[in-house]
Amino acid sequence: MATTEVKVPDIGDYSNVPVIEILVKPGDTVTKDQGLVTLESDKATMEVPSSVAGVVKEIKVKLGDEISEGHIVAILETEGAGASAAPAKAETPKAAPTPAPAAAAPAPAPKAAGASGRKADIECQVVVLGSGPGGYTAAFRSADLGMNTVLIERYATLGGVCLNVGCIPSKALLHAAKVIDEASHASDIGIEFGAPKIDIDKLRGFKNKVVTQLTGGLAGMAKQRKVTVVQGVGKFVSPHEIEVEGKDGKKLVHFEKCIIAAGSQAVKLPGFPWEDPRMMDSTDALLLQDVPKKLLVVGGGIIGLEMACVYDALGAQVTVVELMDQLMPGADPDLVKPLAARLSKRYVGIHLKVKVAKIEATKEGLKATFEGEKAPEPQIYDRVLVAIGRAPNGKKIDADKAGVAVTDRGFIPVDKQMRTNVPHIFAIGDLVGQPMLAHKATHEGKVAAEVCAGQKSEFVARVIPSVAYTDPEVAWVGVTEGEAKAKGIKYGVGKFPWAASGRAIGIARTEGFTKLIFDEATHKIIGAGIVGVNAGDLICELGLAIEMGCEAADIGLTVHPHPTLGESIGMAAEVYEGTITDLYIPKKK
């Protein structure tokens, strides 16, 4: 017998990623590529797979440890293995700024099922499974390129999770929350509105109207492009067949090429009383059934904090519990600090490094018990929202019958052309790995459709922005300071505080700042972060700047309109260059 050190593989640009679950224990027998521990990133989770088969001799990490590429996870006893093994490919590496979105360790390819022999109800050149932003983009681009296209969607309307129960309805409610908050602070500048009167049914109707307008627009565009829409749950039957089960029965679709865009679903912690309607995931929270007096939000990431902002503005007493040592793990701590300071004044409590150990359904409410150094006493809440990330749906579509490799976590490995191990089948979006963001999926969808049409396209995005639509908003793109330090990059920072911004002062929102990160060797921008009002809109310029390889002078010498929040970008570059006049920064001797 020999011993093998299993180390953290290449996980893209992530470093210091927290361990949130240990999946094995000493004495367990594991197979090659079996998950050993689970890590938590921005919006989802990832497993570290074993690079060899063997028996677990020792676990070298514990819950809460922050680990990076090369960190030893476990020691295994193996048959004839060397003293160390090359790490496997990452389970879910981040897609940016690496050129390929390969999401997972090479999974063993299953043996495909034979053709069903049934007569197809629908035949097409390209079928797209899932109509979220990535899926409908892939279908529309495919049709625009002249291919006969079918789009399969489980919801009654197009748009997938994002438009129906995700990005769009949440932003509609966040707009309402912003209006309420601004009205409540108008008295600070001499304008009195009084306490808001909230018509929950009308607010829900506004949210639904926004969703209907967008999903209806998609239906119209599908019709214009002659894309055949099939409503129902689609699963593979063979490498060239998908069966769709809908309200009108089952239909067999025969295709030449397929683009899988089946997305992800909210992670539900086991052991919680999910049969109780007072328990919510993010989809349930967007239904806005009522405004609870006391709400517990489990998970202080982007999704949890966005919904916390909504319910807080509507009058709920909000408590947030986060397992890690800061809100929004993955973002630079200085970006999160202004948000945390503002929320700490509004919420009943924000508890970091605390775990929800148990939730019991009682007549009075949901009783939560906590664990951690500063864990609060057990409390009873009217509702509990669990928002700890999303899991891919790769295991739910019978991909094995098409011969498509899927990892234990449900991710589908792809190459730069979004091609799976089966040459005529492609995958995009949440299914192929981090970051699980709609704007990544749309670009991947275009690439997949173009490759289906014979074009030489690749997904080569250098960076992909992340945005939390909280109040204030937090946005970042490219390399974070944490990542730069972990990689040993010699970098410099230009930071402009909004306390010196005429626009920010004029709207009484000076808590934010704009931060640019430059490579000291080239003075090119490699990363950026903004916290403040409309940060999500402002980050776009910086994503383009990184893609274009801009230097600090390129940004600083670009004339930005005054007074705007956007000019803080140019001023942050001037801070780095040492040419700023809107601040007094003594030169270093």
C-alpha positions as CSV (number, residue, x, y, z in Angstrom):
1,M,0.0,0.0,0.0
2,A,1.1,3.5,-0.7
3,T,-0.1,6.9,0.5
4,T,-1.3,9.7,-1.8
5,E,-1.8,13.4,-1.0
6,V,-5.0,14.7,-2.5
7,K,-4.6,18.4,-3.2
8,V,-7.0,21.2,-4.2
9,P,-6.9,21.3,-8.0
10,D,-6.9,24.3,-10.3
11,I,-10.1,26.2,-9.3
12,G,-9.7,29.1,-11.7
13,D,-9.2,32.5,-10.1
14,Y,-10.5,31.5,-6.7
15,S,-8.3,31.5,-3.6
16,N,-8.9,31.2,0.1
17,V,-12.3,29.5,-0.5
18,P,-14.0,28.3,2.7
19,V,-14.7,24.6,3.4
20,I,-18.4,24.3,4.2
21,E,-18.9,20.5,4.2
22,I,-16.6,17.5,4.7
23,L,-18.1,14.6,2.7
24,V,-15.9,11.7,3.9
25,K,-14.2,10.5,7.0
26,P,-11.1,8.4,7.8
27,G,-11.7,4.8,6.9
28,D,-14.1,5.6,4.0
29,T,-13.4,4.0,0.6
30,V,-13.6,6.5,-2.2
31,T,-13.5,6.2,-6.0
32,K,-11.5,8.5,-8.4
33,D,-13.3,11.8,-8.9
34,Q,-15.5,11.3,-5.8
35,G,-16.0,14.5,-3.9
36,L,-14.1,14.9,-0.6
37,V,-15.0,18.3,0.6
38,T,-17.4,21.1,-0.5
39,L,-16.3,24.7,-0.9
40,E,-18.5,27.8,-1.1
41,S,-17.9,30.5,-3.7
42,D,-19.9,33.6,-4.8
43,K,-23.2,32.0,-5.8
44,A,-22.8,28.2,-5.6
45,T,-20.8,25.4,-4.2
46,M,-18.0,23.3,-5.6
47,E,-16.5,19.9,-4.6
48,V,-12.9,19.0,-4.5
49,P,-12.7,15.5,-6.1
50,S,-10.3,12.8,-5.2
51,S,-7.5,12.4,-7.8
52,V,-7.2,8.6,-7.0
53,A,-9.2,5.7,-5.7
54,G,-8.4,4.5,-2.2
55,V,-9.1,4.5,1.5
56,V,-9.2,7.8,3.5
57,K,-6.4,7.7,6.0
58,E,-6.5,11.3,7.2
59,I,-8.6,14.5,6.6
60,K,-6.2,17.5,6.5
61,V,-8.9,20.3,6.6
62,K,-11.8,21.2,8.9
63,L,-15.0,23.2,8.5
64,G,-14.4,26.9,8.0
65,D,-10.8,26.5,6.7
66,E,-10.0,28.7,3.7
67,I,-8.1,26.7,1.1
68,S,-6.5,27.4,-2.3
69,E,-4.9,25.5,-5.2
70,G,-2.3,23.0,-4.0
71,H,-3.7,22.8,-0.4
72,I,-3.6,19.2,0.9
73,V,-7.2,18.0,1.5
74,A,-6.7,14.4,2.5
75,I,-4.3,11.5,2.6
76,L,-5.4,8.3,1.0
77,E,-4.0,4.8,1.1
78,T,-3.9,3.5,-2.5
79,E,-2.9,0.4,-4.4
80,G,0.5,1.0,-6.0
81,A,0.1,4.8,-6.2
82,G,3.0,7.2,-6.1
83,A,3.6,9.5,-3.2
84,S,1.6,12.2,-4.8
85,A,-0.8,12.4,-7.6
86,A,-1.5,15.2,-10.1
87,P,-4.5,17.1,-9.0
88,A,-7.7,16.5,-11.0
89,K,-9.3,19.3,-13.0
90,A,-11.4,21.6,-10.8
91,E,-15.0,20.6,-10.1
92,T,-16.3,24.1,-10.8
93,P,-13.6,26.6,-11.8
94,K,-14.5,30.2,-12.3
95,A,-15.1,31.1,-15.9
96,A,-13.4,34.4,-15.7
97,P,-10.8,35.5,-16.6
98,T,-9.7,32.1,-18.0
99,P,-10.6,31.8,-21.6
100,A,-12.5,28.5,-21.3
101,P,-15.5,28.0,-19.0
102,A,-14.6,24.3,-18.3
103,A,-16.6,23.7,-15.2
104,A,-15.7,20.3,-13.9
105,A,-13.3,17.4,-13.6
106,P,-13.4,15.1,-16.6
107,A,-16.3,12.9,-15.7
108,P,-16.5,9.3,-17.0
109,A,-18.6,9.1,-20.2
110,P,-21.6,7.0,-19.7
111,K,-22.7,4.5,-22.4
112,A,-25.4,6.1,-24.5
113,A,-28.8,4.5,-24.9
114,G,-29.8,3.3,-28.4
115,A,-32.4,5.1,-30.5
116,S,-35.9,4.6,-29.3
117,G,-37.2,3.5,-32.7
118,R,-40.2,5.7,-32.2
119,K,-41.5,8.1,-34.8
120,A,-40.6,11.7,-33.8
121,D,-43.3,14.2,-33.2
122,I,-40.9,17.0,-34.0
123,E,-37.7,17.0,-36.0
124,C,-35.2,19.8,-36.1
125,Q,-31.6,20.7,-36.7
126,V,-31.0,22.3,-33.3
127,V,-32.9,21.8,-30.0
128,V,-32.3,24.0,-27.0
129,L,-33.2,22.5,-23.6
130,G,-34.1,25.5,-21.3
131,S,-35.2,29.0,-22.2
132,G,-33.4,31.2,-19.7
133,P,-31.2,34.0,-20.9
134,G,-28.6,31.6,-22.2
135,G,-31.2,29.2,-23.7
136,Y,-33.3,31.7,-25.5
137,T,-30.2,33.5,-26.8
138,A,-28.9,30.3,-28.2
139,A,-32.2,29.5,-29.8
140,F,-32.7,32.9,-31.4
141,R,-29.1,33.0,-32.6
142,S,-29.5,29.5,-34.1
143,A,-32.6,30.6,-35.9
144,D,-31.0,33.8,-37.1
145,L,-28.2,31.6,-38.6
146,G,-30.8,29.7,-40.7
147,M,-31.2,26.5,-38.6
148,N,-34.6,24.9,-37.9
149,T,-34.7,25.4,-34.1
150,V,-36.8,24.0,-31.2
151,L,-36.8,25.5,-27.7
152,I,-38.0,23.4,-24.8
153,E,-39.1,25.2,-21.6
154,R,-40.6,23.7,-18.4
155,Y,-42.3,26.9,-17.4
156,A,-45.5,28.1,-19.1
157,T,-43.7,31.2,-20.3
158,L,-40.2,31.6,-21.8
159,G,-37.3,33.1,-19.8
160,G,-36.4,30.3,-17.4
161,V,-35.6,30.9,-13.8
162,C,-34.1,34.4,-14.4
163,L,-37.1,36.0,-15.9
164,N,-39.8,34.0,-14.2
165,V,-38.6,33.5,-10.6
166,G,-35.1,35.0,-10.4
167,C,-33.2,38.1,-11.7
168,I,-36.1,40.1,-13.1
169,P,-38.8,39.8,-10.4
170,S,-36.2,40.3,-7.7
171,K,-35.1,43.6,-9.3
172,A,-38.7,44.7,-9.6
173,L,-39.1,44.3,-5.9
174,L,-35.7,45.8,-5.1
175,H,-36.9,48.9,-7.1
176,A,-39.9,49.1,-4.8
177,A,-37.6,48.7,-1.7
178,K,-35.4,51.6,-3.0
179,V,-38.4,53.9,-3.4
180,I,-39.6,53.1,0.1
181,D,-36.1,53.8,1.5
182,E,-35.6,57.0,-0.4
183,A,-39.0,58.3,0.8
184,S,-38.2,57.4,4.4
185,H,-35.0,59.5,4.2
186,A,-36.5,62.5,2.3
187,S,-37.2,64.2,5.7
188,D,-33.4,64.6,6.0
189,I,-33.6,67.2,3.2
190,G,-36.8,68.8,4.2
191,I,-39.4,66.7,2.4
192,E,-42.0,64.8,4.4
193,F,-44.0,61.9,2.8
194,G,-45.2,60.1,5.9
195,A,-45.2,56.3,6.5
196,P,-45.8,54.3,3.4
197,K,-49.0,52.4,2.9
198,I,-48.1,49.1,1.2
199,D,-50.7,47.3,-0.9
200,I,-49.0,43.9,-1.0
201,D,-51.4,42.6,-3.7
202,K,-50.7,45.6,-6.0
203,L,-47.0,45.3,-5.4
204,R,-47.2,41.6,-6.4
205,G,-49.1,42.6,-9.4
206,F,-46.4,45.1,-10.5
207,K,-43.8,42.4,-10.1
208,N,-45.9,40.0,-12.2
209,K,-46.5,42.7,-14.8
210,V,-42.8,43.2,-15.3
211,V,-42.3,39.5,-15.7
212,T,-45.2,39.2,-18.2
213,Q,-44.0,42.0,-20.3
214,L,-40.5,40.5,-20.7
215,T,-41.6,36.9,-21.1
216,G,-44.3,38.0,-23.6
217,G,-41.7,39.8,-25.6
218,L,-39.6,36.6,-25.8
219,A,-42.6,34.7,-27.1
220,G,-43.1,37.3,-29.8
221,M,-39.5,37.1,-30.9
222,A,-39.6,33.3,-30.9
223,K,-42.6,33.5,-33.2
224,Q,-40.9,36.1,-35.5
225,R,-37.9,33.8,-35.8
226,K,-40.1,30.7,-36.4
227,V,-38.6,29.0,-33.4
228,T,-40.9,26.1,-32.3
229,V,-41.6,26.3,-28.6
230,V,-42.4,23.1,-26.7
231,Q,-43.6,23.5,-23.1
232,G,-42.8,20.8,-20.6
233,V,-39.9,18.9,-18.9
234,G,-37.4,17.6,-21.4
235,K,-35.2,14.5,-20.8
236,F,-32.8,12.7,-23.1
237,V,-33.9,9.3,-24.5
238,S,-30.9,8.8,-26.8
239,P,-28.0,10.9,-28.3
240,H,-30.5,12.4,-30.8
241,E,-33.8,12.3,-29.0
242,I,-35.4,14.2,-26.2
243,E,-38.8,13.4,-24.7
244,V,-40.8,16.3,-23.4
245,E,-43.6,15.7,-20.9
246,G,-46.1,18.5,-20.7
247,K,-49.7,19.2,-20.0
248,D,-50.6,17.8,-23.4
249,G,-48.8,14.5,-22.9
250,K,-45.4,13.4,-24.2
251,K,-43.7,14.5,-27.4
252,L,-40.5,13.1,-28.9
253,V,-38.1,15.6,-30.4
254,H,-35.5,14.3,-32.8
255,F,-32.5,16.6,-33.3
256,E,-29.2,16.8,-35.2
257,K,-27.6,19.1,-32.5
258,C,-28.5,20.0,-29.0
259,I,-27.6,22.9,-26.6
260,I,-28.3,22.1,-23.0
261,A,-29.3,25.2,-21.0
262,A,-31.2,23.5,-18.1
263,G,-29.8,25.9,-15.5
264,S,-29.7,25.3,-11.7
265,Q,-32.0,25.2,-8.7
266,A,-31.8,26.6,-5.2
267,V,-29.9,24.4,-2.7
268,K,-32.1,23.1,0.1
269,L,-30.3,22.2,3.3
270,P,-31.2,18.7,4.5
271,G,-32.9,18.3,7.9
272,F,-34.9,21.5,7.7
273,P,-38.8,21.2,7.7
274,W,-39.2,22.0,4.0
275,E,-42.8,20.6,4.1
276,D,-43.7,23.7,6.2
277,P,-44.9,26.6,3.9
278,R,-43.2,29.1,6.2
279,M,-39.8,27.7,4.9
280,M,-38.7,29.6,1.8
281,D,-36.1,29.3,-0.9
282,S,-35.5,32.3,-3.2
283,T,-38.3,31.3,-5.5
284,D,-40.7,31.1,-2.6
285,A,-39.6,34.5,-1.4
286,L,-40.3,36.1,-4.7
287,L,-44.0,35.0,-4.5
288,L,-44.4,37.7,-1.8
289,Q,-47.2,35.8,-0.1
290,D,-47.0,38.1,2.9
291,V,-44.6,40.3,4.9
292,P,-43.5,38.3,8.0
293,K,-43.0,40.2,11.2
294,K,-39.8,38.3,11.9
295,L,-37.7,36.9,9.0
296,L,-34.5,34.8,9.3
297,V,-32.2,34.8,6.2
298,V,-29.8,31.8,6.2
299,G,-26.9,32.8,4.0
300,G,-25.3,36.3,3.6
301,G,-24.5,36.0,0.0
302,I,-25.8,38.0,-2.9
303,I,-29.2,36.3,-3.2
304,G,-29.9,36.3,0.5
305,L,-29.0,39.9,1.0
306,E,-31.0,41.1,-2.0
307,M,-34.2,39.4,-0.6
308,A,-33.3,40.7,2.9
309,C,-33.3,44.3,1.5
310,V,-36.8,43.7,0.0
311,Y,-38.4,42.3,3.1
312,D,-36.7,44.9,5.4
313,A,-38.1,47.8,3.3
314,L,-41.5,46.2,3.4
315,G,-41.4,46.2,7.2
316,A,-40.0,42.8,8.3
317,Q,-37.6,42.5,11.2
318,V,-34.7,40.8,9.4
319,T,-31.9,38.7,10.9
320,V,-29.1,37.4,8.7
321,V,-26.9,34.4,9.6
322,E,-23.7,33.7,7.6
323,L,-21.3,30.8,8.1
324,M,-18.3,32.7,6.9
325,D,-16.6,35.7,8.6
326,Q,-18.0,38.3,6.2
327,L,-21.1,39.0,4.2
328,M,-20.9,38.3,0.5
329,P,-17.9,35.8,0.7
330,G,-15.7,36.2,-2.4
331,A,-15.8,40.0,-2.6
332,D,-13.0,42.1,-1.2
333,P,-13.8,43.0,2.5
334,D,-13.5,46.8,1.9
335,L,-16.3,46.6,-0.7
336,V,-18.6,44.8,1.7
337,K,-17.9,47.1,4.6
338,P,-20.1,50.1,3.7
339,L,-23.0,47.7,2.9
340,A,-22.5,45.8,6.2
341,A,-22.4,49.1,8.1
342,R,-25.7,50.3,6.5
343,L,-27.4,47.0,7.1
344,S,-26.3,46.7,10.7
345,K,-28.3,49.8,11.5
346,R,-31.4,48.4,9.8
347,Y,-31.5,44.7,10.6
348,V,-32.2,43.1,14.0
349,G,-29.0,41.2,13.7
350,I,-26.2,40.1,11.4
351,H,-24.4,37.0,12.8
352,L,-21.2,36.0,11.1
353,K,-19.4,32.6,11.6
354,V,-22.7,31.2,12.8
355,K,-24.5,28.1,11.6
356,V,-28.2,27.3,11.8
357,A,-28.0,23.9,13.5
358,K,-31.7,23.1,13.6
359,I,-35.1,24.5,12.6
360,E,-38.2,23.2,14.3
361,A,-41.7,23.9,13.0
362,T,-44.0,24.9,15.9
363,K,-47.4,26.4,16.1
364,E,-45.9,29.8,17.1
365,G,-43.4,29.8,14.2
366,L,-40.1,28.3,13.0
367,K,-37.7,27.9,15.9
368,A,-34.1,28.2,14.9
369,T,-31.2,27.0,17.0
370,F,-27.7,28.3,16.2
371,E,-24.1,27.2,16.6
372,G,-20.9,29.3,16.7
373,E,-18.7,31.5,18.8
374,K,-21.2,34.3,19.0
375,A,-24.3,32.4,18.2
376,P,-27.6,34.0,19.4
377,E,-30.1,32.2,21.6
378,P,-32.8,30.1,19.9
379,Q,-35.4,32.3,18.3
380,I,-38.8,31.9,16.7
381,Y,-39.4,33.4,13.3
382,D,-42.5,33.8,11.2
383,R,-40.6,32.8,8.0
384,V,-37.1,31.4,7.2
385,L,-35.4,32.1,3.9
386,V,-32.5,29.7,3.0
387,A,-30.3,31.2,0.3
388,I,-27.0,29.3,0.4
389,G,-26.4,29.0,-3.3
390,R,-27.6,27.1,-6.4
391,A,-26.9,23.6,-7.7
392,P,-26.8,22.7,-11.4
393,N,-29.5,20.5,-13.0
394,G,-27.2,18.2,-14.9
395,K,-28.4,15.1,-13.1
396,K,-32.1,15.8,-13.8
397,I,-32.2,15.5,-17.6
398,D,-31.0,11.9,-18.1
399,A,-27.9,13.1,-19.9
400,D,-26.4,9.7,-19.5
401,K,-28.8,8.3,-22.1
402,A,-27.2,10.7,-24.6
403,G,-23.7,9.7,-23.5
404,V,-23.0,13.1,-22.0
405,A,-20.6,13.1,-19.0
406,V,-21.9,14.8,-15.9
407,T,-20.0,15.2,-12.6
408,D,-21.3,14.0,-9.2
409,R,-22.4,17.6,-8.5
410,G,-24.4,17.8,-11.7
411,F,-22.0,20.0,-13.8
412,I,-21.3,19.2,-17.4
413,P,-17.7,19.7,-18.6
414,V,-17.3,21.6,-21.9
415,D,-14.5,23.1,-24.0
416,K,-14.1,26.6,-25.3
417,Q,-16.7,26.0,-27.9
418,M,-19.2,24.9,-25.2
419,R,-19.0,21.3,-26.6
420,T,-19.5,18.4,-24.3
421,N,-17.8,15.0,-24.6
422,V,-20.5,14.2,-27.2
423,P,-19.5,16.2,-30.3
424,H,-23.0,17.3,-31.4
425,I,-24.2,18.2,-27.9
426,F,-23.3,21.5,-26.2
427,A,-23.9,22.9,-22.7
428,I,-24.1,26.5,-21.4
429,G,-24.9,28.6,-18.4
430,D,-25.0,27.4,-14.8
431,L,-24.6,23.8,-15.9
432,V,-21.0,24.4,-17.0
433,G,-19.7,26.2,-13.8
434,Q,-18.9,29.4,-12.1
435,P,-19.9,32.1,-12.2
436,M,-23.6,31.2,-12.3
437,L,-24.7,34.5,-13.9
438,A,-27.2,35.2,-16.7
439,H,-24.9,37.5,-18.6
440,K,-22.3,34.8,-18.8
441,A,-24.9,32.3,-20.1
442,T,-26.0,34.7,-22.9
443,H,-22.5,34.9,-24.4
444,E,-22.0,31.2,-24.1
445,G,-25.4,30.6,-25.8
446,K,-24.3,32.6,-28.8
447,V,-21.0,30.7,-29.1
448,A,-22.8,27.3,-28.9
449,A,-25.3,28.4,-31.7
450,E,-22.6,29.7,-33.9
451,V,-20.5,26.5,-33.6
452,C,-23.6,24.5,-34.4
453,A,-23.8,26.6,-37.6
454,G,-20.2,25.8,-38.5
455,Q,-18.6,29.0,-37.4
456,K,-15.3,29.1,-35.6
457,S,-16.4,30.7,-32.4
458,E,-15.0,30.4,-28.9
459,F,-16.0,31.7,-25.4
460,V,-13.0,33.8,-24.5
461,A,-14.2,36.4,-22.0
462,R,-11.4,37.8,-20.0
463,V,-13.6,39.0,-17.2
464,I,-17.2,38.6,-16.1
465,P,-18.7,41.2,-13.7
466,S,-20.5,40.3,-10.5
467,V,-23.2,42.6,-9.0
468,A,-25.2,42.5,-5.8
469,Y,-28.3,44.7,-6.2
470,T,-28.4,45.5,-2.5
471,D,-28.6,49.0,-1.0
472,P,-25.9,50.1,-1.6
473,E,-25.0,48.0,-4.6
474,V,-21.7,46.2,-4.7
475,A,-20.0,45.3,-8.0
476,W,-16.7,44.0,-9.0
477,V,-14.9,42.7,-12.1
478,G,-11.6,41.1,-12.8
479,V,-8.9,40.3,-10.2
480,T,-9.9,41.2,-6.6
481,E,-7.3,42.4,-4.1
482,G,-7.5,39.0,-2.3
483,E,-6.8,37.1,-5.5
484,A,-3.9,39.5,-6.4
485,K,-2.3,38.9,-3.0
486,A,-2.8,35.1,-3.3
487,K,-1.2,35.0,-6.7
488,G,1.7,37.2,-5.7
489,I,0.8,39.9,-8.3
490,K,2.5,43.2,-7.7
491,Y,-0.4,45.5,-7.9
492,G,-1.4,49.1,-7.1
493,V,-4.7,50.6,-6.1
494,G,-6.5,53.8,-7.0
495,K,-9.4,54.5,-4.7
496,F,-11.7,57.5,-4.9
497,P,-14.1,58.0,-2.0
498,W,-17.6,59.2,-2.8
499,A,-17.5,61.5,0.1
500,A,-15.6,63.7,-2.3
501,S,-18.0,63.2,-5.2
502,G,-20.3,66.2,-5.9
503,R,-23.0,63.9,-7.3
504,A,-22.9,61.6,-4.3
505,I,-23.1,64.5,-1.9
506,G,-26.0,65.9,-3.9
507,I,-28.0,62.7,-3.5
508,A,-26.9,62.2,0.1
509,R,-25.2,58.8,-0.6
510,T,-21.6,59.3,0.2
511,E,-20.9,55.9,1.8
512,G,-19.5,54.4,-1.4
513,F,-16.2,54.4,-3.3
514,T,-14.6,53.4,-6.6
515,K,-11.5,51.2,-6.5
516,L,-9.3,50.3,-9.5
517,I,-6.6,47.7,-9.4
518,F,-3.6,48.0,-11.7
519,D,-0.6,45.8,-12.6
520,E,2.4,47.7,-11.3
521,A,4.6,46.4,-14.1
522,T,2.3,47.6,-17.0
523,H,-0.1,50.1,-15.3
524,K,-2.9,48.1,-17.0
525,I,-6.1,47.7,-15.2
526,I,-6.7,44.2,-14.0
527,G,-9.6,44.6,-11.6
528,A,-12.1,47.0,-10.1
529,G,-14.7,47.2,-7.4
530,I,-17.5,49.8,-6.7
531,V,-19.8,50.1,-3.8
532,G,-22.6,52.6,-3.9
533,V,-25.7,53.7,-5.7
534,N,-25.9,52.2,-9.2
535,A,-22.6,50.4,-8.9
536,G,-23.9,47.7,-11.2
537,D,-24.3,50.2,-14.0
538,L,-20.9,51.8,-13.4
539,I,-18.9,48.6,-13.4
540,C,-19.7,48.1,-17.2
541,E,-17.0,50.7,-18.2
542,L,-14.4,48.9,-16.2
543,G,-15.2,45.5,-17.7
544,L,-14.6,47.1,-21.1
545,A,-11.4,48.8,-19.9
546,I,-10.0,45.4,-18.8
547,E,-11.0,43.7,-22.0
548,M,-9.4,46.5,-24.0
549,G,-6.2,46.4,-21.9
550,C,-6.5,50.0,-20.8
551,E,-3.7,51.7,-18.8
552,A,-4.4,54.1,-15.9
553,A,-3.7,57.1,-18.1
554,D,-6.3,55.9,-20.7
555,I,-9.0,55.9,-18.0
556,G,-7.8,59.1,-16.2
557,L,-7.5,61.1,-19.5
558,T,-11.0,60.0,-20.7
559,V,-13.3,63.0,-20.1
560,H,-16.1,61.9,-17.8
561,P,-19.2,64.2,-17.5
562,H,-19.5,66.2,-14.3
563,P,-21.1,65.9,-11.9
564,T,-21.7,62.1,-12.2
565,L,-21.0,59.1,-10.2
566,G,-19.2,57.8,-13.3
567,E,-16.5,60.4,-13.0
568,S,-15.3,58.7,-9.9
569,I,-13.8,56.1,-12.2
570,G,-11.6,58.6,-13.9
571,M,-10.7,60.1,-10.6
572,A,-9.7,56.7,-9.1
573,A,-7.3,56.3,-12.0
574,E,-5.9,59.8,-11.3
575,V,-5.4,58.8,-7.6
576,Y,-3.3,55.9,-8.9
577,E,-1.4,58.1,-11.3
578,G,-0.8,60.8,-8.6
579,T,-2.5,63.5,-10.8
580,I,-5.8,63.9,-8.7
581,T,-6.8,67.5,-7.9
582,D,-10.2,66.7,-6.3
583,L,-8.4,65.2,-3.3
584,Y,-5.2,66.2,-1.5
585,I,-2.9,63.2,-1.2
586,P,0.6,64.2,-0.1
587,K,3.3,62.6,-2.2
588,K,5.2,59.9,-0.6
589,K,8.8,60.8,0.1
